[in-house]
Amino acid sequence: MSIKHVFRGCTALAALFAAACAYPVNGPENAHVVTDKFPITVEPHMETLRVSLDAASGAMDADGGADLRRFVRDYLENGSGVIGVSAPRRLGGAPNAMAARLVAMGVPRGRIMLGADDAANPADQVKLTYIRYQAHTPPCGDWSVNLGSTAANMTSPNFGCATQHNLAAMVTDPRDLVSPKPLDPDDAQRRLTVLDKYRKGETTVAAKTSEQTSVVSSVAGGGGGGK
């Protein structure tokens, strides 16, 4: 074999290695933000309950009472704004009777809005409504890529989707994902106390009680070991 053929062979091998190195791999240009690929959207949803209520006595059946308790508990935990109470005009005292019942169950009177229900209501029911915000994310389940072939080290189409779904399911108030709650007002008395101690040269750290002071572990504390 001549040197010329050897040189050609080496050139061919070099070309093959160069082509292998040119195979696309995961780099900064392939990075994606999970929140952009699987965004969490927060949307308002109207929750509605209809219960039969005697306008004169304010009484309701057992099933209606259980449904109302669940409805009010969910409103107090997840509701936004006021809770609306309406009934047909012929049941003039029903909204007030329901409002009294809601106040007894822990709903502030200022968060109850009364009204008349002009829609047809042959069952003479009282309607309760409130707004609840819910978090939604795009569905997961894109298995179009063979996860057993990872030569390019690219992320899978589902990467980050489960985390976004879990976050949307666990957040107590989905509105926190849109904007943070306002801070509580400053404790003016505490601020004056700290400034007074600072002027006197005293420590400004709050004193700890015996319950707040503890030792995590005494292992490897030195001394007292067996000889």
C-alpha positions as CSV (number, residue, x, y, z in Angstrom):
1,M,0.0,0.0,0.0
2,S,1.4,3.3,-1.0
3,I,1.8,6.4,1.2
4,K,-0.8,8.1,-1.0
5,H,-3.5,5.5,-0.2
6,V,-2.6,5.7,3.5
7,F,-3.0,9.5,3.4
8,R,-6.4,9.2,1.7
9,G,-7.5,6.7,4.3
10,C,-6.5,9.0,7.2
11,T,-8.3,11.9,5.5
12,A,-11.5,9.8,5.2
13,L,-11.3,8.8,8.9
14,A,-10.7,12.5,9.9
15,A,-13.8,13.4,7.9
16,L,-15.9,10.7,9.7
17,F,-14.7,12.0,13.1
18,A,-15.5,15.5,12.2
19,A,-19.0,14.5,11.1
20,A,-19.5,12.7,14.4
21,C,-18.5,15.7,16.4
22,A,-20.9,17.8,14.4
23,Y,-23.9,15.8,15.7
24,P,-26.1,18.3,17.6
25,V,-25.8,18.2,21.3
26,N,-27.5,20.1,24.1
27,G,-26.1,23.6,24.5
28,P,-27.1,27.0,25.8
29,E,-29.0,27.7,22.6
30,N,-31.2,24.7,23.4
31,A,-32.1,25.7,26.9
32,H,-35.7,26.4,27.7
33,V,-37.4,27.9,30.7
34,V,-39.9,25.5,32.2
35,T,-42.3,28.3,33.1
36,D,-42.4,29.4,29.5
37,K,-42.9,25.9,28.0
38,F,-45.5,24.8,30.6
39,P,-47.0,28.1,31.9
40,I,-49.4,28.1,34.8
41,T,-52.5,30.2,34.0
42,V,-54.8,31.5,36.8
43,E,-58.4,31.9,35.9
44,P,-61.5,32.9,37.9
45,H,-64.3,30.3,38.2
46,M,-67.8,30.9,39.5
47,E,-68.8,28.4,42.2
48,T,-72.6,28.1,42.6
49,L,-74.9,26.3,45.2
50,R,-78.7,26.2,45.2
51,V,-80.4,25.2,48.4
52,S,-84.1,25.1,49.5
53,L,-84.8,27.4,52.4
54,D,-88.0,28.2,54.2
55,A,-88.3,32.0,54.1
56,A,-90.3,32.1,57.3
57,S,-88.3,29.8,59.6
58,G,-84.9,29.8,57.7
59,A,-84.9,26.0,58.0
60,M,-83.5,23.6,55.4
61,D,-83.2,19.8,55.0
62,A,-80.2,17.8,56.2
63,D,-78.7,17.4,52.7
64,G,-79.0,21.2,52.1
65,G,-77.3,21.9,55.4
66,A,-74.4,19.6,54.6
67,D,-74.0,21.1,51.2
68,L,-74.0,24.6,52.6
69,R,-71.4,23.8,55.2
70,R,-69.0,22.4,52.5
71,F,-69.7,25.4,50.3
72,V,-69.0,27.9,53.1
73,R,-65.8,26.1,54.2
74,D,-64.5,26.2,50.7
75,Y,-65.4,29.8,50.4
76,L,-63.5,30.7,53.6
77,E,-60.5,28.7,52.4
78,N,-60.4,29.5,48.7
79,G,-63.0,32.2,47.9
80,S,-62.3,35.7,46.6
81,G,-64.4,38.8,47.2
82,V,-68.0,38.6,48.4
83,I,-70.4,35.7,48.5
84,G,-73.6,36.5,46.7
85,V,-77.0,35.4,48.0
86,S,-80.1,35.8,45.8
87,A,-83.6,34.4,45.7
88,P,-86.9,34.9,43.8
89,R,-88.7,38.1,44.8
90,R,-91.6,36.1,46.1
91,L,-89.2,34.8,48.8
92,G,-88.6,38.2,50.2
93,G,-87.1,37.1,53.5
94,A,-85.0,34.2,52.3
95,P,-81.8,36.1,51.4
96,N,-81.7,37.7,54.9
97,A,-82.3,34.4,56.6
98,M,-79.5,32.9,54.6
99,A,-77.2,35.8,55.4
100,A,-77.9,35.2,59.1
101,R,-77.0,31.6,58.7
102,L,-73.8,32.4,56.8
103,V,-72.7,34.8,59.5
104,A,-73.3,32.1,62.1
105,M,-71.0,29.9,60.1
106,G,-68.1,32.4,60.1
107,V,-68.7,34.5,57.0
108,P,-68.2,38.2,57.8
109,R,-71.4,40.2,57.2
110,G,-69.5,42.7,55.1
111,R,-68.6,39.9,52.6
112,I,-72.2,38.9,51.9
113,M,-74.1,40.6,49.1
114,L,-77.8,40.2,48.9
115,G,-79.9,40.4,45.7
116,A,-83.0,39.3,43.9
117,D,-83.0,36.4,41.4
118,D,-85.1,37.4,38.4
119,A,-84.5,34.1,36.6
120,A,-87.1,31.4,36.6
121,N,-86.8,29.3,39.8
122,P,-89.7,27.0,40.2
123,A,-88.1,25.2,43.1
124,D,-88.0,28.3,45.2
125,Q,-84.3,27.9,45.9
126,V,-81.7,30.3,47.3
127,K,-78.7,30.7,45.1
128,L,-75.2,31.3,46.5
129,T,-72.2,32.2,44.4
130,Y,-68.6,33.3,44.8
131,I,-65.4,33.5,42.7
132,R,-62.7,31.0,43.1
133,Y,-59.4,31.2,41.2
134,Q,-58.0,28.0,39.8
135,A,-54.5,27.2,38.4
136,H,-54.2,25.3,35.1
137,T,-51.2,24.0,33.1
138,P,-50.8,22.4,29.7
139,P,-51.2,18.6,29.7
140,C,-48.2,16.3,29.9
141,G,-47.7,13.0,28.1
142,D,-45.6,13.8,25.0
143,W,-43.6,10.6,24.5
144,S,-42.7,11.3,20.9
145,V,-38.9,11.1,21.8
146,N,-37.1,7.9,22.5
147,L,-35.7,8.5,26.0
148,G,-33.3,5.5,25.5
149,S,-31.4,7.5,22.9
150,T,-29.6,10.3,24.6
151,A,-26.6,10.9,22.4
152,A,-27.6,14.6,22.0
153,N,-28.3,15.0,25.7
154,M,-31.5,17.0,24.9
155,T,-34.3,17.4,27.4
156,S,-37.4,15.4,26.8
157,P,-40.6,17.1,25.7
158,N,-42.1,16.5,29.1
159,F,-39.2,17.9,31.1
160,G,-40.6,20.1,33.9
161,C,-44.2,19.4,33.1
162,A,-44.9,17.3,36.2
163,T,-43.3,20.0,38.5
164,Q,-45.5,22.7,37.1
165,H,-48.6,20.5,37.5
166,N,-47.7,19.7,41.1
167,L,-47.1,23.4,41.9
168,A,-50.5,24.3,40.4
169,A,-52.2,21.6,42.4
170,M,-50.5,22.4,45.7
171,V,-50.7,26.2,45.8
172,T,-53.2,27.4,48.4
173,D,-54.2,30.6,46.6
174,P,-53.5,30.6,42.9
175,R,-53.6,34.4,42.9
176,D,-50.1,34.3,44.6
177,L,-48.7,33.0,41.3
178,V,-49.9,36.2,39.6
179,S,-48.9,38.8,42.2
180,P,-47.7,38.6,45.8
181,K,-50.0,39.6,48.7
182,P,-49.3,43.0,50.2
183,L,-47.1,43.1,53.3
184,D,-48.7,43.5,56.7
185,P,-48.2,47.0,58.2
186,D,-45.1,47.6,60.3
187,D,-45.1,47.0,64.0
188,A,-44.5,50.6,65.2
189,Q,-44.2,49.6,68.8
190,R,-41.6,46.9,68.1
191,R,-39.7,49.4,66.0
192,L,-39.6,52.0,68.8
193,T,-38.5,49.3,71.2
194,V,-35.6,48.3,69.0
195,L,-34.5,51.9,68.5
196,D,-34.6,52.6,72.3
197,K,-32.4,49.5,73.0
198,Y,-30.0,50.6,70.2
199,R,-29.6,54.0,71.7
200,K,-28.9,52.5,75.1
201,G,-26.3,50.1,73.7
202,E,-28.4,47.1,74.6
203,T,-29.0,44.0,72.4
204,T,-31.9,44.4,70.0
205,V,-32.4,40.6,69.6
206,A,-35.6,39.3,71.1
207,A,-35.0,37.1,74.1
208,K,-35.5,33.3,73.6
209,T,-37.6,31.2,75.9
210,S,-36.4,27.9,77.3
211,E,-38.6,26.1,74.7
212,Q,-37.0,28.0,71.9
213,T,-33.4,27.1,73.0
214,S,-32.3,23.6,72.4
215,V,-29.2,21.5,71.5
216,V,-29.5,19.7,68.2
217,S,-26.9,17.0,69.1
218,S,-24.2,16.4,71.6
219,V,-22.4,13.8,69.5
220,A,-18.7,14.5,68.8
221,G,-18.9,17.3,71.4
222,G,-15.6,16.3,72.8
223,G,-14.6,15.3,76.3
224,G,-16.3,12.7,78.4
225,G,-15.4,10.0,76.0
226,G,-14.5,6.5,77.2
227,K,-10.8,5.7,77.6
